[in-house]
């Protein structure tokens, strides 16, 4: 089996965090699970963005974004329905 540097796993986990963490709090918790007291340790040590990914991110910034709150529209519909029921 080939040798892997111990930080290779941490780098992989940090990259995964960039994809799955939706909030700063989630990323902070992930960072703490890596054993980092400061979230900046995670960013500075493992936070480089590949050039092709960097371009994709920058291009995506100009696109119209949907609500980032999952279920926000459904929640609004339920609230509106309940308000209509109260008015009747």
Buried (B, 14 or more C-beta within 10 A) or exposed (E): EEEEEEEEEBBEBBBEBBEEBEEEEEBBEBBEEBEBEEBEBBBEBBBEEEEEEEEEEEEEEEEEEEEEEEEEEEEEEEEEEEEEEEEE
